[in-house]
Amino acid sequence: MSDQQHNASHEEEEEFNVYDMLPPAGTIIGGATEEEMEAAAALEVRHYAFMRLQDSYIQFDGSSYKELLKDFQELEFDSAKFWRAIARRLQVPYEWPIRIDHANGPIYIGETEDSREVGESAE
């Protein structure tokens, strides 16, 4: 490959932006299995439990803090692993805000700050 070809292909790679091809919020991009719906619901319950705990302004001693930190890290690891597998299966960028409807199974694009601003400006 010549330097010119290499530079041209490198420039094309640099111009690629995963957000340029992001569908609008609410767009269904796939379907979840029963196992995926259950796993997504379980992760969300853990996430909300930790959020409520954070909002409660409870003070912890050192050992409790370390144990709680370990639990937070485990949740983040489990969540990242789950969503990476979903994104890989659907062949979409991991950075996309994908969500799963736990009751019915569609996988769709979730809302972002940008999508909310677009909706508000349209009103």
C-alpha positions in Angstrom: 0.0 0.0 0.0 1.4 3.4 -1.0 1.7 6.2 1.6 -1.0 8.1 -0.2 -3.4 5.1 0.0 -2.5 4.5 3.6 -3.1 8.2 4.5 -6.4 8.2 2.6 -7.7 5.1 4.5 -6.4 6.5 7.8 -8.3 9.8 7.1 -11.5 7.8 6.4 -11.1 6.0 9.8 -10.6 9.3 11.6 -13.8 10.7 10.1 -15.9 7.8 11.3 -18.2 8.9 14.2 -20.4 6.3 15.9 -22.9 9.1 16.8 -23.4 10.2 13.2 -25.3 7.0 12.5 -27.2 6.9 15.8 -30.9 6.4 15.1 -33.5 8.6 16.8 -34.5 7.8 20.4 -37.2 5.2 20.5 -36.0 3.4 17.3 -36.3 -0.4 17.7 -33.1 -2.0 16.6 -33.7 -5.7 17.7 -35.4 -8.1 20.0 -34.2 -9.5 23.4 -34.4 -13.1 24.4 -36.2 -14.0 27.6 -32.8 -14.5 29.3 -31.7 -11.0 28.2 -34.9 -9.4 29.4 -34.5 -11.1 32.8 -30.8 -10.1 33.0 -31.5 -6.5 32.0 -34.3 -6.2 34.6 -32.0 -7.6 37.3 -29.2 -5.2 36.4 -31.6 -2.3 36.5 -32.9 -3.3 40.0 -29.3 -3.5 41.3 -28.6 -0.1 39.7 -31.7 1.6 41.2 -30.9 0.0 44.6 -27.4 1.6 44.6 -28.8 4.9 43.4 -31.3 4.9 46.3 -28.5 4.0 48.7 -26.4 6.9 47.5 -29.3 9.3 47.9 -29.9 8.3 51.5 -26.7 9.9 52.8 -25.8 7.0 55.0 -22.4 7.0 56.6 -20.3 3.9 56.4 -17.3 2.7 58.3 -14.1 1.7 56.4 -14.9 -2.0 56.0 -18.6 -1.4 55.0 -17.3 1.2 52.4 -14.9 -1.3 50.9 -17.6 -4.0 50.7 -20.0 -1.5 49.1 -17.3 -0.4 46.7 -16.8 -4.0 45.7 -20.5 -4.4 45.1 -20.5 -1.2 42.9 -17.6 -2.5 40.9 -19.3 -5.8 40.4 -22.5 -4.2 39.2 -20.5 -2.0 36.7 -18.6 -5.1 35.5 -21.7 -7.2 35.1 -23.5 -4.3 33.4 -20.7 -3.6 30.9 -20.3 -7.3 30.1 -24.1 -7.7 29.5 -24.4 -4.6 27.3 -21.2 -5.4 25.3 -22.7 -8.8 24.4 -26.0 -7.1 23.3 -24.2 -4.5 21.2 -21.9 -7.2 19.7 -25.0 -9.4 18.8 -26.8 -6.4 17.2 -23.6 -5.1 15.6 -24.0 -1.6 17.0 -21.5 0.6 18.8 -21.2 0.0 22.5 -21.5 3.7 23.1 -25.1 3.8 21.8 -27.6 4.2 24.6 -29.5 1.0 24.0 -32.3 -0.1 26.3 -34.4 -3.3 26.6 -38.2 -3.2 27.3 -38.2 -5.9 30.1 -41.9 -6.7 29.6 -42.1 -7.1 25.8 -38.5 -7.5 24.6 -37.8 -4.8 22.0 -34.3 -3.4 22.1 -34.4 0.3 21.3 -32.4 3.5 21.3 -32.8 5.3 24.7 -33.0 9.0 25.3 -30.0 11.1 25.5 -29.5 14.8 26.4 -29.3 15.6 22.7 -32.5 13.7 21.9 -34.4 15.5 24.7 -33.2 18.9 23.4 -34.4 18.0 19.9 -37.8 17.0 21.3 -38.1 20.2 23.4 -37.1 22.5 20.5 -39.7 20.8 18.3 -42.5 21.7 20.7 
